[in-house]
Every structure is written in structure tokens, then in C-alpha cells.
Amino acid sequence: MAKVTLMGLLNVKSTPYFIEAENLEELMKKLTLEDDVLTVERLKSCVIMVNGKPVDLLPEFVKIPLKEDDEVLFIRPIAGG
């Protein structure tokens, strides 16, 4: 089961979540069932890290397999000034 933490504007509920999923795509779909505010597109726009390594810029990153005890972090980019 992957440990999932949402940072920034995505932190709509207390995290972490613990979700069983075969890959990031399945994990994102399951996360959207946890909270109405979350969408797959919104999650894909985040910086996504698996076990401390950024993966969101890799081709086909949604197909990255997840293993037991993986830690996934979604960081919503913000802008301001």
C-alpha cells in the first residue's frame, strides 16, 4: 500500500492516505474517490515524487509501477507576487 501525501492547495483533508494501486494512474483515480475536489487532471499538473524522486516529467509517468511501502508526494505548484 502506497503512502500518499498532498501538499499545498491539494491538502484538502488531513493526509497521508494509504492506497493500494498497481501504478500512478490507478492511484490518481482512487485518490479522486477520496475527495470531490481532486481530479486526475489536477493531480497530473502537480510535481509528483515517488520515494523522493521527481517522476512527473518522465514519459508515461502514469504507468510507473508502485510497490508496497512506496511514498508518493503530490505538490501543487503555486504562483504569486
Secondary structure as UniProt FT lines:
FT   STRAND          2..7
FT   HELIX           8..10
FT   STRAND          17..19
FT   HELIX           24..34
FT   TURN            36..37
FT   HELIX           40..44
FT   STRAND          47..50
FT   TURN            51..52
FT   STRAND          53..54
FT   TURN            56..57
FT   TURN            59..60
FT   HELIX           61..63
FT   TURN            68..69
FT   STRAND          71..75
//
